[in-house]
Amino acid sequence: MTTDASASPPKSKGKNFALLSNRTGAAFLVPAGLLVSVFVIIPFFWVIFVSFTNRTLLGKTALSPEFVGLANYLTLFDPASFFQRGQFGFSLILTTQFVLCSALLGQALIGLILAWLIQTVPPAVKRMVETFVIGAWILPEVVIGFAWFAFLDYDNGTLNMILTSLGLPKGDFLLQQPFWVIVIFNTWRGAAFSMMLFNSAFASIPPSYFQAADVAGASSFQKFRDIGLPLIKGHIVTDLILITMWTFNVFTPFLLTNGGPSYKTELVSIYNYRVAFQDFQFGKGAAVGVIMMLINLAFALIYLSIGKKKTPKT
């Protein structure tokens, strides 16, 4: 009986041959798992535990904190002081307004409009705009914060020098309109990220879709509404998730206003910093951090539920 040497060996049915065994694969995951545990999981549960104590930096409770249950949370949500300036409720409401104005109406909307507009400009102009936008995004926050402070300074600020040269009165914007200053500042910086994300999304749409719309006589707005928006819905959800959480947790406005004047710009992140690292009330500060994590989780769940809906067909 002879066999054909050129015949390939029989293939086993229903079996998958892995390059690495399960034990080897688990060994490769151990370093990453240790890092995540040390820097994410353990601090996460430690913050939750500290939020139920009266731990401070100084005094007896620094070494021997006592378990106080929900006392820190009840203090934060005390109806008698909830809406007063300098309290958690005031900062939470202020942060909500800040997120609505800066993230949703500012960064997302302006970034979307700019991304659509640069699709029609010449390639050289598009590259130049993208370069300036990327530059605004990658600069360190500290550098941008101090640059804006120099721009808005009352005595020697660039903006007031321009107003004076035009015969207009100077304005103390950081004192008179501090909230809108941090809104515009954060929108200017965050819109760059949204524009880059939406620019990539529009570039991924096949050009034939827009060419067919041109043949049908569709206007730019009709192409944007009927082709562009439906096809980048997933990118919009991703952008909203990211910029909402970034804006809710942003700390950079502290460089401009230090949370003032009179707590008018004390966002939740700045309030948390003041309670934990200026007043040294670690237990109360940890409670604020837990509440912030829950709010971020709620934002993510809401946007993800919106993103799961089917994209309308064009």
C-alpha positions as a printed NumPy array, in Angstrom:
array([[  0.   ,   0.   ,   0.   ],
       [  1.507,   3.353,  -1.041],
       [  0.778,   6.856,   0.195],
       [  1.048,  10.173,  -1.587],
       [  3.918,  12.106,  -0.003],
       [  2.585,  15.37 ,  -1.366],
       [ -0.738,  14.984,   0.33 ],
       [ -1.312,  17.475,   3.149],
       [ -1.879,  16.122,   6.646],
       [ -5.49 ,  15.753,   7.627],
       [ -6.988,  18.776,   9.312],
       [ -8.532,  18.303,  12.694],
       [-12.155,  19.336,  12.805],
       [-13.593,  21.537,  15.518],
       [-10.253,  22.373,  17.144],
       [ -8.533,  25.764,  17.387],
       [ -4.786,  25.772,  17.825],
       [ -3.726,  28.76 ,  19.955],
       [ -0.254,  30.226,  19.677],
       [ -0.096,  30.638,  23.458],
       [ -1.568,  28.504,  26.187],
       [ -4.045,  30.019,  28.626],
       [ -1.432,  29.941,  31.371],
       [  1.119,  31.793,  29.226],
       [ -1.449,  34.376,  28.184],
       [ -2.408,  34.945,  31.802],
       [  1.263,  35.43 ,  32.693],
       [  1.536,  38.24 ,  30.137],
       [ -1.529,  39.942,  31.65 ],
       [ -0.193,  39.862,  35.207],
       [  1.993,  43.042,  34.93 ],
       [ -0.859,  45.046,  33.417],
       [ -3.264,  43.676,  36.004],
       [ -0.926,  44.69 ,  38.82 ],
       [ -0.603,  48.227,  37.475],
       [ -4.366,  48.607,  37.071],
       [ -4.92 ,  47.22 ,  40.564],
       [ -2.345,  49.475,  42.228],
       [ -3.237,  52.715,  40.432],
       [ -6.959,  52.285,  39.677],
       [ -8.828,  49.568,  41.562],
       [ -7.242,  49.93 ,  45.012],
       [ -7.443,  53.789,  45.036],
       [-11.06 ,  53.533,  43.826],
       [-12.146,  51.429,  46.802],
       [ -9.874,  53.38 ,  49.164],
       [-11.612,  56.651,  48.229],
       [-15.008,  55.047,  48.835],
       [-13.844,  53.827,  52.261],
       [-12.367,  57.215,  53.23 ],
       [-15.642,  58.941,  52.273],
       [-17.283,  57.171,  55.239],
       [-14.677,  58.463,  57.705],
       [-13.671,  61.829,  59.157],
       [-10.045,  61.518,  58.028],
       [ -8.11 ,  64.792,  57.939],
       [ -4.504,  65.782,  57.376],
       [ -3.925,  67.252,  60.844],
       [ -5.116,  66.371,  64.32 ],
       [ -6.206,  63.14 ,  65.958],
       [ -8.307,  62.034,  62.989],
       [ -5.241,  62.091,  60.737],
       [ -3.818,  58.97 ,  62.405],
       [ -7.005,  57.464,  63.826],
       [ -9.962,  58.416,  61.642],
       [-13.394,  57.433,  62.856],
       [-16.161,  55.799,  60.866],
       [-18.958,  58.362,  60.467],
       [-21.23 ,  56.557,  58.017],
       [-23.13 ,  58.907,  55.703],
       [-22.262,  62.04 ,  57.677],
       [-20.063,  63.479,  54.91 ],
       [-22.729,  62.916,  52.271],
       [-25.456,  64.387,  54.49 ],
       [-23.289,  67.463,  55.047],
       [-22.836,  67.927,  51.307],
       [-26.576,  67.655,  50.655],
       [-27.702,  69.659,  53.685],
       [-30.785,  71.627,  52.499],
       [-29.967,  74.535,  54.813],
       [-26.691,  75.333,  53.015],
       [-26.942,  73.419,  49.748],
       [-27.468,  76.483,  47.51 ],
       [-25.101,  78.852,  49.311],
       [-21.916,  80.009,  47.612],
       [-18.943,  77.967,  48.612],
       [-21.071,  74.876,  49.238],
       [-21.314,  71.67 ,  47.215],
       [-24.783,  72.373,  45.823],
       [-23.793,  75.75 ,  44.411],
       [-20.701,  74.244,  42.782],
       [-22.728,  71.351,  41.355],
       [-25.297,  73.68 ,  39.769],
       [-22.531,  75.93 ,  38.471],
       [-20.73 ,  72.928,  36.962],
       [-23.945,  71.764,  35.277],
       [-24.336,  75.173,  33.645],
       [-20.671,  75.123,  32.697],
       [-20.994,  71.707,  31.015],
       [-24.119,  72.744,  29.102],
       [-22.599,  76.   ,  27.853],
       [-19.034,  74.878,  27.234],
       [-19.248,  71.206,  26.276],
       [-22.619,  70.743,  24.568],
       [-23.396,  74.173,  23.112],
       [-19.78 ,  75.211,  22.714],
       [-17.237,  72.509,  22.003],
       [-19.458,  69.947,  20.281],
       [-21.493,  72.391,  18.184],
       [-18.607,  74.654,  17.15 ],
       [-16.353,  71.679,  16.467],
       [-19.025,  70.075,  14.291],
       [-19.658,  73.244,  12.285],
       [-15.941,  73.93 ,  11.774],
       [-15.304,  70.331,  10.717],
       [-18.057,  70.559,   8.108],
       [-16.922,  73.938,   6.796],
       [-13.304,  72.9  ,   6.21 ],
       [-14.463,  70.025,   4.011],
       [-15.122,  72.557,   1.247],
       [-11.942,  74.643,   1.471],
       [ -8.797,  74.018,  -0.612],
       [ -6.445,  71.33 ,   0.754],
       [ -3.723,  73.866,   1.598],
       [ -6.12 ,  75.962,   3.688],
       [ -7.472,  72.825,   5.34 ],
       [ -4.007,  71.69 ,   6.366],
       [ -3.197,  75.129,   7.772],
       [ -6.402,  75.204,   9.838],
       [ -5.746,  71.689,  11.123],
       [ -2.226,  72.699,  12.148],
       [ -3.462,  75.65 ,  14.224],
       [ -6.205,  73.532,  15.772],
       [ -3.822,  70.741,  16.736],
       [ -1.447,  73.334,  18.182],
       [ -4.225,  74.722,  20.391],
       [ -5.019,  71.202,  21.588],
       [ -1.553,  69.862,  22.34 ],
       [ -0.229,  72.891,  24.241],
       [  0.011,  72.246,  28.005],
       [ -2.954,  73.491,  29.992],
       [ -0.737,  75.538,  32.312],
       [  0.756,  77.41 ,  29.354],
       [ -2.664,  78.125,  27.886],
       [ -4.047,  79.186,  31.26 ],
       [ -1.328,  81.758,  31.851],
       [ -1.56 ,  82.937,  28.23 ],
       [ -5.261,  83.65 ,  28.683],
       [ -4.576,  85.349,  32.001],
       [ -2.104,  87.648,  30.242],
       [ -4.642,  88.245,  27.48 ],
       [ -7.416,  89.238,  29.928],
       [ -5.376,  91.109,  32.556],
       [ -6.929,  94.457,  33.402],
       [ -3.772,  96.57 ,  33.598],
       [ -1.492,  95.096,  30.94 ],
       [ -3.691,  92.576,  29.134],
       [ -3.635,  92.315,  25.357],
       [ -7.416,  92.557,  25.057],
       [ -7.639,  95.814,  27.   ],
       [ -4.77 ,  97.274,  24.979],
       [ -6.726,  96.508,  21.806],
       [ -9.889,  98.056,  23.261],
       [ -7.973, 101.171,  24.345],
       [ -6.437, 101.581,  20.896],
       [ -9.943, 101.47 ,  19.416],
       [-11.193, 104.118,  21.823],
       [-13.256, 101.662,  23.863],
       [-13.256, 101.404,  27.679],
       [-11.227,  98.704,  29.357],
       [-12.997,  95.833,  31.079],
       [-12.073,  93.776,  34.123],
       [-13.431,  90.571,  32.611],
       [-11.973,  88.202,  35.208],
       [-13.813,  90.153,  37.91 ],
       [-16.993,  91.239,  36.132],
       [-17.772,  88.174,  33.946],
       [-15.693,  85.325,  35.404],
       [-18.123,  82.536,  34.514],
       [-18.331,  83.434,  30.838],
       [-14.564,  83.862,  30.745],
       [-13.998,  80.243,  31.784],
       [-16.769,  79.083,  29.424],
       [-15.143,  80.793,  26.43 ],
       [-11.692,  79.662,  27.534],
       [-12.714,  76.012,  27.838],
       [-14.729,  76.131,  24.609],
       [-11.793,  77.58 ,  22.677],
       [ -9.586,  74.721,  23.817],
       [-12.089,  71.861,  23.681],
       [-13.577,  72.715,  20.287],
       [-10.236,  71.74 ,  18.757],
       [-10.651,  68.122,  19.824],
       [-14.241,  67.971,  18.583],
       [-13.284,  69.484,  15.246],
       [-10.48 ,  66.973,  14.691],
       [-12.733,  64.049,  15.595],
       [-15.584,  65.201,  13.339],
       [-13.146,  66.069,  10.553],
       [-11.926,  62.464,  10.522],
       [-15.52 ,  61.235,  10.62 ],
       [-16.564,  63.318,   7.603],
       [-13.433,  62.239,   5.715],
       [-14.438,  58.574,   6.163],
       [-17.725,  59.073,   4.283],
       [-17.461,  57.874,   0.649],
       [-17.293,  60.906,  -1.692],
       [-19.823,  59.273,  -4.016],
       [-22.563,  60.017,  -1.47 ],
       [-21.964,  63.752,  -1.719],
       [-21.432,  63.613,  -5.483],
       [-24.842,  61.992,  -5.902],
       [-26.355,  64.7  ,  -3.699],
       [-24.712,  67.374,  -5.868],
       [-26.245,  65.832,  -8.976],
       [-29.646,  65.89 ,  -7.259],
       [-29.186,  69.591,  -6.511],
       [-28.911,  69.273,  -2.718],
       [-27.678,  72.271,  -0.778],
       [-24.784,  72.157,   1.679],
       [-27.187,  72.139,   4.616],
       [-29.205,  69.291,   3.096],
       [-26.059,  67.226,   2.6  ],
       [-25.038,  67.966,   6.17 ],
       [-28.456,  67.046,   7.575],
       [-29.313,  64.019,   5.428],
       [-25.883,  62.469,   4.781],
       [-23.269,  63.816,   7.164],
       [-25.081,  63.733,  10.506],
       [-26.651,  60.244,  10.184],
       [-23.35 ,  58.658,   9.128],
       [-21.281,  60.133,  11.972],
       [-23.795,  59.523,  14.743],
       [-21.423,  57.136,  16.521],
       [-18.646,  59.729,  16.455],
       [-21.01 ,  62.35 ,  17.887],
       [-21.886,  60.065,  20.798],
       [-18.195,  59.364,  21.425],
       [-17.375,  63.069,  21.353],
       [-20.215,  63.927,  23.738],
       [-19.143,  61.251,  26.21 ],
       [-15.536,  62.419,  26.244],
       [-16.011,  66.181,  26.322],
       [-18.819,  65.994,  28.897],
       [-16.67 ,  64.042,  31.334],
       [-13.584,  66.138,  30.575],
       [-15.515,  69.38 ,  31.08 ],
       [-17.178,  68.133,  34.246],
       [-13.779,  67.253,  35.735],
       [-11.736,  70.109,  34.247],
       [ -9.497,  71.982,  36.659],
       [ -7.752,  74.448,  34.329],
       [-10.138,  77.39 ,  35.078],
       [ -8.498,  77.449,  38.516],
       [ -5.454,  79.016,  36.839],
       [ -7.559,  81.965,  35.678],
       [ -9.873,  82.689,  38.594],
       [ -8.776,  80.486,  41.528],
       [-12.454,  79.627,  41.913],
       [-13.425,  83.237,  42.562],
       [-14.386,  85.89 ,  42.873],
       [-16.693,  84.934,  45.762],
       [-16.865,  81.298,  44.555],
       [-18.508,  82.396,  41.264],
       [-16.299,  80.01 ,  39.265],
       [-15.761,  77.291,  41.851],
       [-16.613,  74.207,  39.811],
       [-17.024,  70.845,  41.53 ],
       [-13.43 ,  69.888,  40.728],
       [-12.158,  73.136,  42.287],
       [-14.483,  72.72 ,  45.262],
       [-13.135,  69.209,  45.756],
       [ -9.566,  70.526,  45.647],
       [-10.345,  73.232,  48.202],
       [-12.058,  70.853,  50.638],
       [ -9.467,  68.082,  50.4  ],
       [ -6.173,  69.928,  49.897],
       [ -6.751,  73.389,  51.367],
       [ -9.127,  72.596,  54.228],
       [ -7.562,  69.1  ,  54.617],
       [-10.941,  67.391,  55.065],
       [-10.033,  64.176,  53.267],
       [-13.217,  62.344,  54.264],
       [-15.466,  65.058,  52.876],
       [-13.293,  65.456,  49.81 ],
       [-13.466,  61.713,  49.174],
       [-17.264,  61.903,  49.359],
       [-17.217,  64.623,  46.688],
       [-14.97 ,  62.408,  44.55 ],
       [-17.38 ,  59.477,  44.848],
       [-20.303,  61.672,  43.801],
       [-18.294,  62.923,  40.819],
       [-17.563,  59.334,  39.76 ],
       [-21.266,  58.456,  39.936],
       [-22.208,  61.505,  37.857],
       [-19.6  ,  60.609,  35.231],
       [-20.962,  57.061,  35.141],
       [-24.482,  58.415,  34.634],
       [-23.282,  60.602,  31.728],
       [-21.59 ,  57.618,  30.082],
       [-24.632,  55.347,  30.471],
       [-26.981,  57.971,  29.027],
       [-24.836,  58.615,  25.959],
       [-24.172,  54.912,  25.389],
       [-27.885,  54.181,  25.493],
       [-28.396,  56.887,  22.862],
       [-25.617,  55.412,  20.747],
       [-27.195,  51.946,  20.749],
       [-30.167,  53.186,  18.774],
       [-30.055,  52.269,  15.111],
       [-28.633,  54.845,  12.781],
       [-31.268,  55.966,  10.255],
       [-30.616,  54.821,   6.722],
       [-29.951,  57.352,   4.048]])
